[in-house]
Amino acid sequence: MTDDRLLAGDLATEAGRLLVDIRSDSGLSGRALGDEGDARSNTYLLDRLARERPDDSVLSEESADDKSRLQAERVWIVDPVDGTREYGTEGRTDWAVHVALWSASDGLIVGAVALPALDITYVDDDSLVEPTTGLASEPRGDRPRVVVSGSRPPAFSEAVAEAIGGEVLSMGSAGAKAIAVVRGEADAYVHAGGQYEWDSAAPVAVARSKGLWCSRIDGSPLIYNQDDTYLPDLVICRPELAEQILAVTSVVG
C-alpha cells in the first residue's frame, strides 16, 4: 500500500495537473472554468481515495458532508480547488489543491498543498519538497510581510503589520498564502473573514512541519473533523512573531 504521505502528495499533484489541463484546453474562463475545475478535481480525488483508501472517510468542499466521518478513525480533508476565483482568472498562480489526513488519535497527520500553476507540491515531509525552495527557517533581511486575503482582509491587518514593523500584501488562496510563509516569501498569514476546515487543514499540516506557529487568532488550537466545519480564522507565522501578532489578533478573537 502506498504510504499516506506519498499518496497525499500524489493526489494533490495529479489533481493540480488535471486543473492545469482544463484551464488550458477547455476554452472556459471565469466562474465557468472554476466550476468545471472544482467538479472534475473533486471527482478525481474522490475516485482515487475510494480505490486506495476505501475504509477512510472524506470531507470535501465540493461534496455533501457525510456525518459518519465523525465516528471515523481516519478522514481525508480535501479542497479540490482552493482559490476558485484565482484559478478562473488568466495568469493567476495563487491557487492551490489541498489534501490532508486527520486521525482520531493524532489529529492532522498528513498534509499536501499543490501550487499547480508553479508545478510545485509541498507536503509535511522535507524529502518531498522541491529542494531549491527556501524554507521557513531561512531569515530575510527586508521588512516582515503579512499576507492577507485580497477579497476579505481582516480589519486588524495593518495593526498586525505595525506590531511587527512590517507591511501588508494581498494574495489569493489560503494555500498560496500559507506556502508563501513556508517559502520565506512572507512572515505571517492572518485571516478572520470566514473559512472552513478544508481551507486550512493541509496548509496547517505543512506549515507545522516546517516549525511555523499555527493557531486561531485568539491563540487556541485549530481543531479538525468537527460537526460544524466552519473554522473562520487562523494565524500562520514565524514562531518568533507569534506573541506580537496574537497580542493584536486576540483582542478581536
Summary of the structure (lengths in Angstrom):
residues: 253
radius of gyration: 17.1
end to end distance: 42.6
largest distance: 49.7
contacts: 902
relative contact order: 0.14
helix: 40%
strand: 23%
